[in-house]
């Protein structure tokens, strides 16, 4: 059965998690799921509650944001809003600016659930994602967008200044390719779609194979949502105080 996952943010994308401020409080964000293609209708369940995790040894929020610019990501998926049980953690094992980043998805007890890599876009090539779940014979691999859409983008590159201006005016027709399909042996097993617009953005991950660990699927969604085109908003873990 196919499942749709999305990130629900009650306070909006600019809400800073309480833990980052050193304040008590519940984790408000939720990764939600429902067994249907259309999101927002019907019954849904909470897969986990994500929160970015500052570096060990007393790292500050500023330290995290600086490391984030190099591709570093660190967050935890809680089973409950009160932070009593850890479902999974995402840690960075290798990252450098403009280079491929490697992330590991760990269980609450530290077992490796999956390895995720992201190769950034360079001239002539697209962003490439790879997700290798522990116990599977091969990784799921996909590239952002379709080649045809990127060709159109390259053709329009000389007019980028005008496109940026229109984007800031919330002209939703100006978009980079929004879809990333990850495949195993030619079969789509994960399908990520970014919504147009920045104020009411809604990104969803369709899990197309029943062998995915829901913790891994949630981690993949959160990694995708943390790598956001700056013209179209900020990543959920790049939030600032209102």
N, C-alpha and C positions, 0 to 999 in steps of 0.2 A: 504494500500500500504506500502510495506517495504521500509525503508529509511536507508541509510548508512551515518554515521557521522564520521568525522576524523578531526584531529587538523593539520592545515597548519601553518608552521613556516618559513616565508621567510628568516630569518637570521640563521636558524638552531637551534638545541636544546640548544646551548650554548649562545644564545643571551639574555642578561639581559634586561628586560622591562625598558623603559625610566623612568617610574614612580618610580622605585626602586632607580634610581640614582638622583631623584629630578630634572630631565630635562624635558623640553617640548618636545612633539613629539607624533606621532600617535601610536595607539596600532597596532602592526604588526600582531600578531597571530590571526588566524581566525578558528572558528569551522565551517566547511563546511558540506553540506549535499546534497545528490542526491538520487533520487528514482531508485536505481538499485543495483544489487549485486556486480558488478565490479566497483571498485573505480578508479578514474583518467580519466574516459572517459565520454563524454556527459556533459549536463548542470548541474551546481551545484549552490547552493545559500549559502549565509553566514547566519548562525544561530545567531552568536554573536562573540564578540571579547574578549577573556579572558585575565585577568591580575591578578597576585597575589596581594593581598591586605595586606599591613603591618598592624601590630597591632595598635589599637587605642591608642591615647595618645602619639604619636611620636615614636613608635617603629621603630627600625632599621632593616635593612635587616638581620644582624647577629642574632637579636632577633628572627626573623621569622624562620631562618634556624635552630636555636637551638630548637625552639618549634616544628618544623617540624619533628625532630628526635623522638619526643614523639607521633607522629601521628597527630599533629595539621595541619590543612589545612585552608587557608583563601584566597578566590579569588572572583573576580567580573566578570560578563559577561556583557560587554557593547553592546549597540545596534549599536554604531557607533565608528569609529576610533578616533574621537575627544573627547570621554568621556562625551557626553552630556546627555545620557540616560542610566540608569542602567536597564538591563533586569532581572538579578538575581544575588544573592550572595550565596556563600557557606561559612558557618561558622561552627566552631567546638564547640559542646556542651559538649563533654566528650572525653578525650583521655589520654592515659598513655602508656608508653613504654611496648611493648609486651602484651598489653591488647586491648580489643575491643574499637574501636573509633566510635563516633556517630557524624554525620554531619547533618546540616539542610540546605535545599535549600530554599532561601527566594526570593520573588518577589522584584521588584524595590521599592515597597512601604512597604516592610517588612512582607508581608503575607507568611506563611509557605506553600511551594509547595510540599515538600517531606522530608522524613527522610531517610538517608542512613547510614547503619552501616557496618563496616568492622571488622571481627574477624581475627587476624593474624594466620598464620600457626604455629602449634606446632607439636612435634613429634607424628605422627600417624593421624594427621588431616590436612585438606587443608584450605587455605584462604577461608573465607565465606563472601559473600556480600549479603546485603538485602536492597531493595529500596521500600519504601512505599510511593506512591504518594497520596497526599491529595485527599480525595473523593473516593478512591478505597477501595474495601472490604478486600483486603489482599495484603501483600507485595510480590514483586518478589524476589526470593531467589536463589542463585547459589553458587557453589564452584569452585575454580580454577582447571582446568584440569579434566581429567578423572582418576578414581582411578587406572586403569591399568598403566597409564603413571607414576603416583606417585610410584607405586610398583617398576617399572623399575628404577626410580630415587633412591629409597631406596636401591635397590640391588647394584647399582653402587656407593653408598656413599663411600665405602672404597677407590675408585679410584678418589675421588673428587679433589685431588691435580693435577692429570693429566688432569682432565676435565677443571679445572680452567686455566691451562697452555694453553690448546688447545683453550679455549674460547678467551683468550687474543690474540691468533694468528688469531682470527676471523674465527675459525672453526665453521661454522654455524650449524653443525649437533649436537652440544652440546647445548641443550636447555631444560629448564624446561617446563612443560606443558604450552601452550600458549593461551588456550581458556577458557572462563568463560561464561557459559550459565545460565541466570536467568529465572526461571520458575514461573508461577502461575497456580496452579492446574494441574501440569504436562506439561503445554504448554510453549514453549520457547517464551519469550516476549522481551528479550534483549540478544544479542550474541556479546561478545567482543573477538576480536582476535588480538594477538600480533604478529607482523612480526618477522622473524629471523633477526639476525644481529643487530649491534648497530649504525653504521654510517648512514645507510639509513633505519632506523626503520620506520615502517608505521603501526600504530595501528588503528583499525576501530571498531566502535560500530554499529551493525545492530539492528535497532529498528523494531521489528517484530509485533507490535500491534499498531493500529492507535489511541489508547486512550492516548498515552504518550504525556505529555506536552513537547514541544521541548526544553524548558528551563531546564526541569528536565533531559531530555536525554543528553543535552550538559553538564550539571553538572556531570552526571554519567561518561561520557567519560573523563572529566577532572580529576575526582577523580581516575579513573583507571590509567590514564596516569601519575598521580603524584606518584603512588605507583609502582615503577619500580624496578625490580631485578637489583642490582648494577652491575652484570656481563654484563648486556645488555643495559647499558646506564644510563642516569639520568632522573628524572622526569622533566616535563616542568617547574614546579615552583621551581626547585632546580638548576636553571641555574646560571652560573658564567660568568663573563666578559671574552670575548675573549682575 
